[in-house]
Amino acid sequence: MPIALRLQDEVKRPFTFVDIGASLAAISKREKSMETNIRSLVEDFVNQIMDAVEADSVRRVQLAVSAAFSGGVALAPHRGRSARASVDADPAAAKPIKRRPKQFCPVPGCSGVAAPVFGMVCTKHKDLPKAKIKEYRLQRKAAKR
C-alpha cells in the first residue's frame, strides 16, 4: 500500500476517547462468560470421567459375581499374566514345579556345582583358561557318545 493512501486512511479516522469504565465492564463481562464456559467444559469432562469409571467398576463387579455363581473363573479383563484362581480352586490340578538339574563343573574329577558367575565352572576352577575348559567339555561330550 502506498504511503499516501496510508496517511489518508489515518486522517479519515477521527480520534475518539474510550470510556474506560464501560470497557472495564465489558472486559469483566467477557471474563465472566469465559469463566462460565471453562467451568462448564471442566464439569462436563469430569462427569464423563466419572461415568466411565462407574461403568468399568460395574462391569468388573458383574464379572466377579457371574464367576462366583457359575463356579468358573472370570476372564482377566487386562493384558498380562492371567489370574491363578483356576489353580487355587482345584489343588489336584496343580502341577508340581519341576526344577532343572544342577550343572556340575566340567573339569574331570570335580564334583562342584557350576555357576554362571564363574563362567559355568565351580569356584575352585574359575581361574582356568577358557580353552582348557572347552577342551574338558569336548572330552565329556565324546565320552557320552
Rosetta constraint file for C-alpha pairs under 8 A:
AtomPair CA 1 CA 5 HARMONIC 6.84 0.50
AtomPair CA 1 CA 6 HARMONIC 7.00 0.50
AtomPair CA 2 CA 6 HARMONIC 6.57 0.50
AtomPair CA 3 CA 7 HARMONIC 6.26 0.50
AtomPair CA 4 CA 8 HARMONIC 6.27 0.50
AtomPair CA 5 CA 9 HARMONIC 6.21 0.50
AtomPair CA 6 CA 10 HARMONIC 6.30 0.50
AtomPair CA 7 CA 11 HARMONIC 6.15 0.50
AtomPair CA 8 CA 12 HARMONIC 6.14 0.50
AtomPair CA 9 CA 13 HARMONIC 6.54 0.50
AtomPair CA 18 CA 23 HARMONIC 7.60 0.50
AtomPair CA 19 CA 23 HARMONIC 6.40 0.50
AtomPair CA 20 CA 24 HARMONIC 6.14 0.50
AtomPair CA 21 CA 25 HARMONIC 6.25 0.50
AtomPair CA 22 CA 26 HARMONIC 6.23 0.50
AtomPair CA 23 CA 27 HARMONIC 6.07 0.50
AtomPair CA 24 CA 28 HARMONIC 6.09 0.50
AtomPair CA 25 CA 29 HARMONIC 6.06 0.50
AtomPair CA 26 CA 30 HARMONIC 6.17 0.50
AtomPair CA 27 CA 31 HARMONIC 6.11 0.50
AtomPair CA 28 CA 32 HARMONIC 6.12 0.50
AtomPair CA 29 CA 33 HARMONIC 6.30 0.50
AtomPair CA 30 CA 34 HARMONIC 6.08 0.50
AtomPair CA 31 CA 35 HARMONIC 5.95 0.50
AtomPair CA 32 CA 36 HARMONIC 6.16 0.50
AtomPair CA 33 CA 37 HARMONIC 6.11 0.50
AtomPair CA 34 CA 38 HARMONIC 6.09 0.50
AtomPair CA 35 CA 39 HARMONIC 5.97 0.50
AtomPair CA 36 CA 40 HARMONIC 6.00 0.50
AtomPair CA 37 CA 41 HARMONIC 6.20 0.50
AtomPair CA 38 CA 42 HARMONIC 6.14 0.50
AtomPair CA 39 CA 43 HARMONIC 6.08 0.50
AtomPair CA 40 CA 44 HARMONIC 6.08 0.50
AtomPair CA 41 CA 45 HARMONIC 6.21 0.50
AtomPair CA 42 CA 46 HARMONIC 6.11 0.50
AtomPair CA 43 CA 47 HARMONIC 6.10 0.50
AtomPair CA 44 CA 48 HARMONIC 6.24 0.50
AtomPair CA 45 CA 49 HARMONIC 6.31 0.50
AtomPair CA 46 CA 50 HARMONIC 6.15 0.50
AtomPair CA 47 CA 51 HARMONIC 6.14 0.50
AtomPair CA 48 CA 52 HARMONIC 6.22 0.50
AtomPair CA 49 CA 53 HARMONIC 6.18 0.50
AtomPair CA 50 CA 54 HARMONIC 6.04 0.50
AtomPair CA 51 CA 55 HARMONIC 6.06 0.50
AtomPair CA 52 CA 56 HARMONIC 6.20 0.50
AtomPair CA 53 CA 57 HARMONIC 6.17 0.50
AtomPair CA 54 CA 58 HARMONIC 6.12 0.50
AtomPair CA 55 CA 59 HARMONIC 6.18 0.50
AtomPair CA 56 CA 60 HARMONIC 6.26 0.50
AtomPair CA 57 CA 61 HARMONIC 6.19 0.50
AtomPair CA 58 CA 62 HARMONIC 6.15 0.50
AtomPair CA 59 CA 63 HARMONIC 6.25 0.50
AtomPair CA 60 CA 64 HARMONIC 6.21 0.50
AtomPair CA 61 CA 65 HARMONIC 6.08 0.50
AtomPair CA 62 CA 66 HARMONIC 6.01 0.50
AtomPair CA 63 CA 67 HARMONIC 6.05 0.50
AtomPair CA 63 CA 74 HARMONIC 6.15 0.50
AtomPair CA 64 CA 68 HARMONIC 6.11 0.50
AtomPair CA 64 CA 74 HARMONIC 6.41 0.50
AtomPair CA 65 CA 69 HARMONIC 6.26 0.50
AtomPair CA 66 CA 70 HARMONIC 5.94 0.50
AtomPair CA 66 CA 74 HARMONIC 7.75 0.50
AtomPair CA 67 CA 71 HARMONIC 5.93 0.50
AtomPair CA 67 CA 72 HARMONIC 5.26 0.50
AtomPair CA 67 CA 73 HARMONIC 5.44 0.50
AtomPair CA 67 CA 74 HARMONIC 5.10 0.50
AtomPair CA 68 CA 72 HARMONIC 6.94 0.50
AtomPair CA 68 CA 73 HARMONIC 7.70 0.50
AtomPair CA 72 CA 86 HARMONIC 7.85 0.50
AtomPair CA 73 CA 85 HARMONIC 6.60 0.50
AtomPair CA 73 CA 86 HARMONIC 6.21 0.50
AtomPair CA 75 CA 82 HARMONIC 7.80 0.50
AtomPair CA 76 CA 82 HARMONIC 5.82 0.50
AtomPair CA 76 CA 83 HARMONIC 6.55 0.50
AtomPair CA 84 CA 88 HARMONIC 6.37 0.50
AtomPair CA 85 CA 89 HARMONIC 5.95 0.50
AtomPair CA 86 CA 90 HARMONIC 6.70 0.50
AtomPair CA 87 CA 91 HARMONIC 6.36 0.50
AtomPair CA 87 CA 93 HARMONIC 6.55 0.50
AtomPair CA 87 CA 94 HARMONIC 5.61 0.50
AtomPair CA 88 CA 94 HARMONIC 7.84 0.50
AtomPair CA 90 CA 94 HARMONIC 7.06 0.50
AtomPair CA 102 CA 113 HARMONIC 6.95 0.50
AtomPair CA 102 CA 114 HARMONIC 7.99 0.50
AtomPair CA 103 CA 113 HARMONIC 6.04 0.50
AtomPair CA 103 CA 114 HARMONIC 5.68 0.50
AtomPair CA 104 CA 111 HARMONIC 6.32 0.50
AtomPair CA 104 CA 112 HARMONIC 5.80 0.50
AtomPair CA 104 CA 113 HARMONIC 4.37 0.50
AtomPair CA 104 CA 114 HARMONIC 4.91 0.50
AtomPair CA 104 CA 121 HARMONIC 7.31 0.50
AtomPair CA 104 CA 122 HARMONIC 7.55 0.50
AtomPair CA 105 CA 110 HARMONIC 6.26 0.50
AtomPair CA 105 CA 111 HARMONIC 6.49 0.50
AtomPair CA 105 CA 112 HARMONIC 5.60 0.50
AtomPair CA 105 CA 113 HARMONIC 5.69 0.50
AtomPair CA 105 CA 114 HARMONIC 4.84 0.50
AtomPair CA 105 CA 120 HARMONIC 6.91 0.50
AtomPair CA 105 CA 121 HARMONIC 4.68 0.50
AtomPair CA 105 CA 122 HARMONIC 5.42 0.50
AtomPair CA 106 CA 110 HARMONIC 7.42 0.50
AtomPair CA 106 CA 121 HARMONIC 6.66 0.50
AtomPair CA 106 CA 133 HARMONIC 6.90 0.50
AtomPair CA 106 CA 136 HARMONIC 5.99 0.50
AtomPair CA 106 CA 137 HARMONIC 5.78 0.50
AtomPair CA 106 CA 140 HARMONIC 7.48 0.50
AtomPair CA 107 CA 121 HARMONIC 7.91 0.50
AtomPair CA 107 CA 125 HARMONIC 7.76 0.50
AtomPair CA 107 CA 133 HARMONIC 6.92 0.50
AtomPair CA 107 CA 136 HARMONIC 5.90 0.50
AtomPair CA 107 CA 137 HARMONIC 7.84 0.50
AtomPair CA 108 CA 136 HARMONIC 7.08 0.50
AtomPair CA 112 CA 121 HARMONIC 7.97 0.50
AtomPair CA 112 CA 122 HARMONIC 5.41 0.50
AtomPair CA 112 CA 123 HARMONIC 7.84 0.50
AtomPair CA 113 CA 121 HARMONIC 7.22 0.50
AtomPair CA 113 CA 122 HARMONIC 5.54 0.50
AtomPair CA 114 CA 118 HARMONIC 7.52 0.50
AtomPair CA 114 CA 119 HARMONIC 7.89 0.50
AtomPair CA 114 CA 120 HARMONIC 4.70 0.50
AtomPair CA 114 CA 121 HARMONIC 4.24 0.50
AtomPair CA 114 CA 122 HARMONIC 4.50 0.50
AtomPair CA 114 CA 123 HARMONIC 7.77 0.50
AtomPair CA 115 CA 119 HARMONIC 6.64 0.50
AtomPair CA 115 CA 120 HARMONIC 4.73 0.50
AtomPair CA 115 CA 121 HARMONIC 5.92 0.50
AtomPair CA 115 CA 122 HARMONIC 6.29 0.50
AtomPair CA 116 CA 120 HARMONIC 4.73 0.50
AtomPair CA 116 CA 121 HARMONIC 7.58 0.50
AtomPair CA 118 CA 122 HARMONIC 6.81 0.50
AtomPair CA 118 CA 123 HARMONIC 6.83 0.50
AtomPair CA 118 CA 126 HARMONIC 5.41 0.50
AtomPair CA 119 CA 126 HARMONIC 7.15 0.50
AtomPair CA 121 CA 125 HARMONIC 6.20 0.50
AtomPair CA 121 CA 126 HARMONIC 5.91 0.50
AtomPair CA 122 CA 126 HARMONIC 6.10 0.50
AtomPair CA 128 CA 132 HARMONIC 6.82 0.50
AtomPair CA 128 CA 133 HARMONIC 6.99 0.50
AtomPair CA 129 CA 133 HARMONIC 6.59 0.50
AtomPair CA 130 CA 134 HARMONIC 6.08 0.50
AtomPair CA 131 CA 135 HARMONIC 6.16 0.50
AtomPair CA 132 CA 136 HARMONIC 6.37 0.50
AtomPair CA 133 CA 137 HARMONIC 6.30 0.50
AtomPair CA 134 CA 138 HARMONIC 6.27 0.50
AtomPair CA 135 CA 139 HARMONIC 6.29 0.50
AtomPair CA 136 CA 140 HARMONIC 6.24 0.50
AtomPair CA 137 CA 141 HARMONIC 6.18 0.50
AtomPair CA 138 CA 142 HARMONIC 6.14 0.50
AtomPair CA 139 CA 143 HARMONIC 6.19 0.50
AtomPair CA 140 CA 144 HARMONIC 6.38 0.50
AtomPair CA 141 CA 145 HARMONIC 6.73 0.50
